[in-house]
Each structure stands twice: as structure tokens, then as C-alpha cells.
Amino acid sequence: MSGLVVTVVGPTATGKSDLALELAIALGGEVVNADALQLYRGMDVGTAKLTPAERRGVPHHLLDVLDPREEASVADYQRLARAALEDIDRRGARAVAAGGSGLYVRALLDHMEFPGTDAAVRERLEQRVEAEGARALHAELDRVDPVAAAAIGPRNARRIVRALEVIELTGRRYSSSLPQHVYEVPAVQIGLDCDRAVLDARIESRTARMFDQGLVEEVERLLEHGLGRTAARAVGYAQVVSLLAGEFSSDEARAAISAGTRRLARKQMGWFGRDPRVHWLDAQDPELVPRALDLVAQADAGSLGPATDAPSTRRTLGS
């Protein structure tokens, strides 16, 4: 790569897409999506995907590349995203990646191994999740690979199953295949942080705005087409599916979406907060764009010092 990849990370509802767009405009760049759910066609309102008009003519890559019935794959994402980076670089433009899916950001920037899969093993483990619960399998993972168990929450059934599958297939700890904090693709990471109370208020407002913008109608269209497991379980979509099934009232669905989004934000902050390479900025700073551009300029010049803690917001969000 001829230049560092600028990457905007952090919890949901902090304005990553907007900042990435402003940086791309200022740097003559193009945006690469690093949000797993924005890969899906038709999942627009519930993922806060920028509309074509909102993109202001800036090319965006890896939006709308998957059918909602498909399962997103980190390995496929890495292949497609790095091809996009090479394409952007060949045309002399600057790549600006943005997203809150920590594993996808790491796949884009860092060395990652992708052990094979076995449908029979995975199905057996998934059946055990249904019969025994995710916590039981998480306890099993903790016995054989405590490092992986510490990194994977006890509710994250999909990743628990994947970790146990890899251990069974390779005979090695799953944690041995996890990425290290070492760039394979040179980058500068800018993290957006936000006071916890402010972020909670933003999440409430965004949930209300999504309903006003047609989230229920979007989910109805998706259900007619068909939803895969990943799409159907996504925050916002799962709750509206329950609403349409008569399991939630509208108010209950809105409250559940806001609560689920708050939990997601804490999880994202925990993930990105552990990466010492992220340079944190306050999402509310009126000088946010100039400060971000200054970080990029320092990184380009090789004069950017070590990343430092964000304000108290980083600690509260990670708590």
C-alpha cells in the first residue's frame, strides 16, 4: 500500500460513518465498510447505512454485497476488503475504512488465520447449544481454552460454537489463531468515544428515528424475501421480527432494541478499548474532523506518538 489505511472504529451511534465520509472527502479517498451487517442488501434502516445521497459522491465499497439469506464470513470479508484496498490504491486514492465489527476490522488490518470448517461438527455443537444453552458450552470452552473464553462472551453462541469447532478440528487452542495487535496492512486507527449518558441518549434517538424511517416495513420486506440466521438475530431486526409475530408491542420492541444496542456498544468498546493502537477522539468535539485529520497527518509523517486513553468515557463504556 502506498499510504496508511485510515480506519474509524468505536461503538455504535458515535458517528463513524459520518466521520469516515468527511475524512474521505478531505483526503481524496474512498470508504471501505467494516460493519458486518452493512454487507447485506436491504438492511439499510436498521444498520444506519448511509443512503446514496448521503454518501455525497464518495465511492463506498462492501455495502450491499450479500443476500440477507447468506451467512457473513470473516474470511470472505478479508478477501473482498483487501481486494478493495488494492483497487483503491491502484487508482491513487486513499482508503478510509469504518465500522464497529471488531473482528472484521482486525481481518482487514491484521494477520489472521482461518481454520477450516466441518458442517457435521458445527451442527452437533449448535444442537448442543439448543439443548444445553450457550453458557454450558462457554464453560466447556473455558476449561480447554480460557483465553478464548475470556474474549468471547457467554451469550455469543455463534463464536462459542466456532471456537469449539476449531479446537476439535485442529487440536489446537482457538486463541492461537486469533489476531495479534500487529498490522499486516499499515494503518492509523481513530476511535470515536462518547460519554455513556450521551451515547445512551443517542441510541434512544436513533431507535426512534429508525422506526420513523420505516424499520418495520423494511423487516417485513426482508421476511418476504427470507432472512438467514445472522441477519434475523441482528439487534433491531430480531426485535421487529418478534413485534411482527405478536410477541412484542411497539413500545416493548423499541425498548428492547435500545437495550440491545446499549449492550452492543459496551461490547464494542470493550473490544476496541483493548487495542493499544487506537487513537481516541471525543465524538462530540466540534473540532472532530480537524483533529482526526491531524492524527492522519502525524501518522503519514511518522510522528504520531503512542495511542493514549480517551477521556473517562472510554473507561465508563468499557465497564
N, C-alpha and C positions, 0 to 999 in steps of 0.2 A: 504494500500500500504506500502511495506517495505522501499521504497525510494521515494524522491521527483520526480515528473514528470518534466523533463526538457522540456521547451517549447520555441520555437523560433518563434517570431512574428515580424510584421512590414509590411511596404508597399511592393508592388510587385517590383521585379527586384533588390532587395537588397542582394540576395544570401541566403535566408532562407534554401532552400533545401540543398545547399552545406554545410552550417554550421551544420545543423542537422545531416547530414551524418558524418561529421568529429567528432562531439561530440559522436555520437553512436559508431563509431569505437573506440574512445578513452575510452569510458565508458563501453564498452561491452554491448551496447544497441541495441534497435530496434526502427525504426521510425514509428510514427503514423501520418498519413496525417490529416491535419486540413484545407484543401483547398476544398471548395465545388465543384469546377469544376474538380479537380483531382479525384473525386469519379467516374467519368464517363469513361467507356471503350471507347477507340478510340479517346478520346480527349487528345492527347498527345503533339503534337507540339504547339498548341495554348495555352496550360496551362503550358508550360515549365516543363513538367513532366520528372523526371529523367528516363532514359532508364534502362532496367535491367542491362546492362553492367556498367552504371554509378553508380549503387547502390552498386557495389563492394562487393556483397555477403551479405550486411546488409539487414535483413528482413524488408520490408515495409508493413504496414497494411493500409487498407482502401483506396487503389488505385484500380481503375477498378472494383468497386463493383456495379455500377449502369449502366443500359442501358441508352443511351442518350435520349430515348423517355420518361424516367421516370422523375418525379419531385423530387429533393432532399428535404429531410425533416430533420430539425434540431433535432426533437425528435428521428427519426430513427438513425441519426448520433450519438447522445448521447448514445443510447443503444449499438450500434455496437462498438463505440470507447471505451466506458468504459469496455466492454467485452474484447476488445483487450488489454487494460491496465492490467486487471486481469490476462489474459493469459500470458502476458509478465512477470508480477510479479511472477506468479507461477513457471516460469522457471528460476527465479533468474536473469533475465536480466533487464536492465534499459530502461525505456520508454522515448523516445525523440520525442515530438510532434512538428510539424512545419506546419505553414500555415498562410495565410493572411485573412481568413474569420473570422472576429471578433466574430460573433455570434456563430460560430462553436467552436472556442477556448473557449468561455465562457461556452458553453454547455458541453464541455469536462471537464472543471475545476470547474465550479461554480454551485450552486444550481439554477435550472431553472424550472419554471412551464410551462406546455404545455397545455393550454386550448384546448378544442375540436374544431372541425370544423363543418361547415354546408355548404354543396355544393350549396344549393339554395341561401343562404345569400352571399356566395363568388361570385357566378355567377352574382347576381344582382349588387354587388359592382363593379365587373370587367366590366360589361356593362356600369355602370356609368362612369368609367374611360375612356372608349372608347368614350362615348357621351360628357362628360363634361371636361375631362382632369384630369391628376393626381393632378395638383395644386389646383383644386376646392375641391377635396376630402381631400387634405392636409390641406386646410383652415378649412374644417369641423372638421378634427381631432384636429387641433389647438384649436378650440372652446371647445371641450369636454375633451381633454387630452393634454394640452400644453407641458407637459414633454415628452410625446411620440413624439409629432410633432417636438420638438426640436432635438430629437435623430434620426428622420427619415427625410431624405431629400425630398423636394417636387417632385423630379423626380422618387423617388423609389416607383413606383406604387404597386409593389407586397407587400411591407411591409406596405404601407398605407392601402391597402385592408385588410391585415391580422389584423392590429390594429383595424380598424373599425369593422371587423367581431368579434373579441374577445370582444370588448365593447358591441356590440349588443347581443352577446350570453350570456355574464356573468353579464352584468350590472355594471361591474367594469372598472376602467381605465386600459388600456393596459399596462401602465407604471408600474402598481402594480405587474405584472407578469414578468417584466424584471429582469435579474440577478443583484445581488449586487456584490460589489468587495470583496467577501468573498469566500475563497476556500472551496469547498466540497471535491475536490481531491487535496491534498497538492502538491505544485508545485513551481518551480522557473521559472519566465518568463524572457527571454532575448530578448530585442528588437533590431533589426538592423535598424539603421538610416543612412541617406546619404544626402550629400549636394544636394540641389534642382537641381542645374545645372548639377551636375554629374549624378543624378538619371534620369533626362530628357535625357541625352546622352545615358545612359544605356538602357532606354526604346526604343529610336530610333534604337540602335544597335540590341536589341532583336527582334524588329519588323522585321527588315531586315533579321535577321537570321532565323526567323520563316518562312518567305517566301522562303528563300533558302532551308530550310529543308522540304518543302512540305506542308505548311499550306493550300494552295488552294486545293491540291489533297486530303488532309485529310478531308476538309469540303465537297468536292464532294462525298467522300465515306460515310460520315455521312448523307448527304442528301438522298442518295440512300437507306440508312437503315431507316431513319426517325429521326427527331430531336424534342424533346419536347420544351416547351416554355422556360424553364430555359437555356437549352443548346443553343438554337437558338439565345437568346438575350445576350449571354456572349460576353464580349469585345474580339475582334478578330474574333469570329465566325460570329457575326451579320454583320460585315462589309464585310467579304468574301462572305456571302450569298448575300449581295447587289451587290458585284462585279460580282458574277456569274449570277445574274439576270439582269446585264447590267445597274445597277443604279449608279455604281462607276467605274471609271477607276482604273487601278492597283495603280497608284500614289495616287489617291484620297482615295482608301481603306487603303493604308499604312499610309497616314496622319491621317485618321480617327481612325485607331487602336492606333497609338501613342498618339493622343489627348485623346482618351477614357481611355487608360492606365494611362496617367498622372492624369486624374480626379480620377480614381480608387485609385491611390497611395495617393492622397491628402485625400480621404475619409478614407482609411485605417489608415493613420497616425493620422487623427482626432479621429478615434475610439480607437486605441491603446494608443494614447497620453493622453487620459483621464483616463487610468488605472494607478493608482499610484503604482501598484505592479511591473510594468515592469522596468527592469534594462537595460538601453540603452547603446549600443556599436556602434562605428563607423564602418560601413560595409567596409570601405576602409582601416581600420587599418591592417597593415601587421602582427600584433600580435593578430589578432582577435580570433583565436582558443584558444591560451593560456589564453587570457583574459576571454573568455567565460567559460573555464574550471575552472578558478579561482573563478568566480562567483558561479559555481556549487559547488565547494569545500567549499566555505564560507557558502552557503545555507545548505549543508549537515551538516556542523558543527554547524549550528545555529548562526553563527556570521555575517551573511550578513545584513548590515545596510539598512535603508530605501532607496528605489529607488530614484535616482536623475534625474534631467533633463539631456537629451542628449545635445550635443553641439547645436549651433544655428540652425543646420539642423532640429531639432525637431520643432522649432518654425516656420521656413520657410515652412516646409512641411505642418504643420497644418494650415497655413494661407490661 
